[in-house]
Amino acid sequence: MHDAWHDAENRIRAELRRLDDVAADLRRSTMDLHWRGPGAGRFRWRTDRRLRELDDQIALVRMALRLMQRAALVPVSTPRPVARPESTP
Protein backbone atom coordinates (compact mmCIF):
# COMPACT_ATOMS: atom_id res chain seq x y z
CA MET A 1 0.00 0.00 0.00
CA HIS A 2 2.91 2.32 0.74
CA ASP A 3 4.11 1.97 -2.86
CA ALA A 4 0.73 3.13 -4.18
CA TRP A 5 0.82 6.29 -2.05
CA HIS A 6 4.41 6.96 -3.06
CA ASP A 7 3.55 6.53 -6.75
CA ALA A 8 0.55 8.85 -6.38
CA GLU A 9 2.70 11.49 -4.70
CA ASN A 10 5.30 11.27 -7.47
CA ARG A 11 2.61 11.67 -10.14
CA ILE A 12 1.06 14.67 -8.40
CA ARG A 13 4.47 16.29 -7.97
CA ALA A 14 5.23 15.73 -11.68
CA GLU A 15 1.95 17.42 -12.62
CA LEU A 16 2.76 20.30 -10.30
CA ARG A 17 6.19 20.73 -11.95
CA ARG A 18 4.57 20.64 -15.40
CA LEU A 19 2.05 23.35 -14.46
CA ASP A 20 4.80 25.48 -12.90
CA ASP A 21 6.88 25.13 -16.07
CA VAL A 22 3.98 26.14 -18.32
CA ALA A 23 3.19 29.19 -16.17
CA ALA A 24 6.86 30.21 -16.03
CA ASP A 25 7.22 29.81 -19.80
CA LEU A 26 4.14 31.92 -20.43
CA ARG A 27 5.29 34.65 -18.06
CA ARG A 28 8.80 34.63 -19.53
CA SER A 29 7.62 34.69 -23.14
CA THR A 30 5.20 37.58 -22.64
CA MET A 31 7.29 39.61 -20.19
CA ASP A 32 9.01 41.87 -22.73
CA LEU A 33 6.24 42.05 -25.31
CA HIS A 34 5.04 45.47 -26.40
CA TRP A 35 1.30 45.11 -26.75
CA ARG A 36 0.28 46.93 -29.95
CA GLY A 37 -2.25 46.67 -32.70
CA PRO A 38 -5.98 46.01 -32.87
CA GLY A 39 -5.79 42.61 -31.11
CA ALA A 40 -3.36 43.68 -28.38
CA GLY A 41 -5.98 44.12 -25.68
CA ARG A 42 -7.61 40.80 -26.43
CA PHE A 43 -4.27 38.98 -26.52
CA ARG A 44 -3.20 40.53 -23.20
CA TRP A 45 -6.56 39.68 -21.63
CA ARG A 46 -6.36 36.05 -22.82
CA THR A 47 -2.78 35.72 -21.60
CA ASP A 48 -3.67 37.14 -18.18
CA ARG A 49 -6.70 34.86 -17.99
CA ARG A 50 -4.57 31.80 -18.83
CA LEU A 51 -2.07 32.75 -16.12
CA ARG A 52 -4.91 33.04 -13.59
CA GLU A 53 -6.23 29.64 -14.69
CA LEU A 54 -2.77 28.11 -14.29
CA ASP A 55 -2.43 29.64 -10.82
CA ASP A 56 -5.81 28.14 -9.88
CA GLN A 57 -4.76 24.74 -11.23
CA ILE A 58 -1.48 24.89 -9.32
CA ALA A 59 -3.34 25.71 -6.10
CA LEU A 60 -5.74 22.82 -6.71
CA VAL A 61 -2.93 20.33 -7.37
CA ARG A 62 -1.08 21.52 -4.25
CA MET A 63 -4.23 20.97 -2.22
CA ALA A 64 -4.62 17.48 -3.74
CA LEU A 65 -1.02 16.72 -2.78
CA ARG A 66 -1.58 17.81 0.82
CA LEU A 67 -4.79 15.78 1.07
CA MET A 68 -3.10 12.74 -0.45
CA GLN A 69 -0.23 13.03 2.02
CA ARG A 70 -2.69 13.27 4.92
CA ALA A 71 -4.64 10.27 3.64
CA ALA A 72 -1.44 8.24 3.38
CA LEU A 73 -0.89 8.72 7.12
CA VAL A 74 -4.25 7.22 8.09
CA PRO A 75 -3.88 3.58 9.05
CA VAL A 76 -5.81 1.12 6.94
CA SER A 77 -8.46 -0.73 8.90
CA THR A 78 -10.42 -3.77 7.87
CA PRO A 79 -14.15 -3.18 7.59
CA ARG A 80 -16.38 -4.86 10.13
CA PRO A 81 -18.97 -7.30 8.84
CA VAL A 82 -22.46 -5.86 8.71
CA ALA A 83 -24.86 -7.55 11.11
CA ARG A 84 -27.94 -8.83 9.34
CA PRO A 85 -31.23 -8.75 11.17
CA GLU A 86 -32.75 -12.13 11.83
CA SER A 87 -35.80 -12.84 9.75
CA THR A 88 -38.96 -14.04 11.46
CA PRO A 89 -41.21 -16.61 9.78
Secondary structure as GFF3:
##gff-version 3
##sequence-region A 1 89
A	DSSP	alpha_helix	2	30	.	.	.	ID=ss1
A	DSSP	alpha_helix	40	73	.	.	.	ID=ss2
###
